[in-house]
C-alpha cells in the first residue's frame, strides 16, 4: 500500500480492508511507520513509536472491535499502559514509566486499535499550543512553523497529515477541539462522565476534563464513542445513553432543532470576519435542512471566570510535580520546568483550600448562567477559535514575562475563548472543518448540545459532512505529498 492510498482512508476504511484480508494489521502498522517517517521530521507530532507494535506486532493481541488493526497514537498525558513511557512533555518527567494501565487504555485495546506510539503535547497540557522544551513544537499540517493547537496538537496533526487515522486526546479547556479546529480535523468533547478516567481518579480536572479522540470523519467519531462510552467498575456516576449505538444513530438526520448562533467574543478576543462568515454559512446550511436559526447571547464573563478556574486547575499541582520528581529523581526548578509552568508550580504552593472553594463556587455560578443557552435552543453554534492558526511561540510555555496574573490573557484567551464554556458546563461540543480561510488555513465551526446529547451533535455533524464535505482537502505537510 502506498502512502497516498493509506492516508486516503479513515479509520473504519482501513479496518474494512483488514477485515476483508486485503491487507494485514502488521502491514498497516509498517505503512503507518513509513508515513510517520515521511511527515514527522517536519510536523513533529510523534515523540515515540513502539517497535513491538509495528514490525514486532503479534496480531493475536489485537482486540476484536470495529477498529481491529487500525494505527492509533496515545497522547503524552493520560490513558497509557503499564510499563510504557509517559513524560507529559516535561523534562522533569523524562523517562518516567506508567505504573497502572487505565480503563481507557483497555477500552482502546478492545476497540481493536493498534496503539503504536505517543503524540506530542505542551508541558502538562497547560497551553493551547503543542510546543515544549523536551520534544519541540508540533507544526500545523497546513503550514510549517504554524501552531497545531493544543494540548492534543500532536494527535490532531498526526491525523490530518495522514500519519494515523485516529488518535487519543484529552480536553480540559478545549484541548481536543482547539487542535482539530486549527488543523482541520474532527474533534468531539464528550459529556462529563461519558468516558471513564479510572482507575486512579474519578474525574480529571474536578470534572472539567474529558478523554476521547481526534478523527477525520464523523463515522469514526461515532464508532469510537460506542467503544469508549462503557461505564467501568467504580465510576462515580452514570449518565444516560441513547437506546441505540451512536454509529447506528449518526447517519439519521435529527428532527428539526432550534439552533442558537453566537459569534460574540467571550474572553475579549475579536473574531476574524472570515470566521464569522463561516459560522453564518453553516447556519444557512442548517436552515436549509429545516432547522430553526436564532441569535443567542451566552451569559459568560470569560476573563473573570477563567482567572478563577485556574485555581481549580492548579490546586494540588505542586504535589503532583513533587511526586513526579521523586519518581524521576530530578529536582523541580527552572532547569526542569518551562518558565510558565515554574510560575504555575509556585502559585500552586500558595493556594489555600479557601481559594479552591471560591473557584468551585465561581464554576457553579458560571455553569448555571451558561446553561440558560439550552433553555432557549437545542444546539449552540459558533466558532471553534476566533482566528485561524498562528506562528509558533505566541502561546508557548517557554515565554518569559508570563505570570499568574496575565496567564489567562497571554496563554489561554485566544485558543480557549469559545471552547472552555462547554468544559464548564460539562456538555458535549463538536468542532468540524467546515471552511477555509483566504490564507489557506482551516476554520473550525463548533456545535454544542445539552448534557448527554452527543448523538444530536453526531447526527448534525454527519449531515454537515455530506453538505459541506472536507475529505478531499489535503494539507501541505501530508504524507501523500512526499
Steps between C-alpha positions, in 0.01 A plus 500: 500500500645837405473791741247693294262205502561435871432860597188523285312268736342587830536253787196292411615495138831341601316263733283386209809420289639295789169320556491403131861377533617731223775608738614375840520702824877464495521631143285798601723562803813497283331739256407729789865501605600597147244781514642622831853490358383699198314782679621512858839664437307813397176468700655363822176346624635162617749483787534121526408188303469145633696247290316212669177637353645553151751249358459286812119515512333184629162523326349263754528777761265733312145546621206388289318835491411698186847658476704178501852570376454876448809705601441740790709731719468565874545856624800559727279587796250230603351167402813293477591138556713375785871508421478751213660844520290799605687830518232772484721696259723587797869468569410430863329177393744386233517122507202460736303177459130431547422313822140392435309427179194725470146391420531719191801308372314172546198635313724623218658155475156335497393730214772335293729798446872438494654762731841537340639817651463825694397845374648835597335741746595815696646457846224356724250601228485855633493685168303516179826448309687169479848637556737378771865506600524119502391418144450833326204651316239316294431672168160549349472264200375790289801727560842420643589711801137566587328380815317166494307597810493322830512332712421202273689664214727208425195276470311733265804574285579129465144426387465790256847446349413135434736327745215320679123524446405530868675614817425541869446847644389668821309824550485716816448842336484410131800272456328268249306769315772767478746282302220348293381852417844631407614185316175424316387184678196373686506542878227397744508595866271252670269560795643497851521136611439350156848341478659358815813654653551200733647328679736758656256792515126558477510813288784699352510873562219473754256418222626749240702246300404220263693242297411399146652507148598709198360372169443609143144369458176506694449126461835429669403732785164328549640147483777579748250657738318166504829333593604745775167605656485186713467555877769337710488349846540776759403791274339769718183539294328387182339725240223411252579348163276468194316172463699425183874515419639837397621348173145395414340831597756729336395457132140592584411868466367642827155649536480876450710675763526854628858610435627798697778695330754724669831644381533741793849497656485326838849592623555830323672358188365653175373246247645492149233605245558183297437289811175690557404435138572127539265477799223683316552284190458191718183646651363556150567136407329382818202724427477339157473164678194622688657612828394828661779756539500768770757739642597438864707688755686262736543635852871463569761743630778283365811678622377542856367146522802326350736690730312334785492158327878501489490436874303182428749385237803592712382388845730217610719531189811545715434170677457327166838631381666410827383143446643498148826642634531216748437244226733655243776604740508847345465821702215744438628833373557722196736236356225236488188715452420757234466859626119511503474161674756612756271797573200265525687268737585785736143632484363153580711489817332821618142391433278432799187289536306828519637600158391167357150524648461853362597373155252215522230748601580708191484188286155428637384856433641504147359156419148597603516825305636332186240223522230755416611454138331161497180643645470696176637259238602140432839571344755777553680592174809720496870516416748250635771767506497874443756479220695244299830353612790733577881461507677306773592677820194712572353259757814307592571418862862595439407868484646730761298776661189287539379498859196358675344846474516506118502125422138500382543794264839393365462120471131404510273775367558456126488120482240441776252786458225291340593154626525536878128575559414142400751364753342713770158370402621139473307475176605356160643719225617411150731691268486443124732629223224671304692788338839617382642846564632712212849433641448128431464391864195310632212660684325288762132544580372376836167344595399452863206313653353430842640232729502142364387606151809399303272315258339829393839654423610192309182503292545868417869437433421222254248722320753784477776261387276403207395858421839669557753217445860533610648158415662616177712772657868406524736715707846608393680271748316180409653154465351471151690802374844347556 
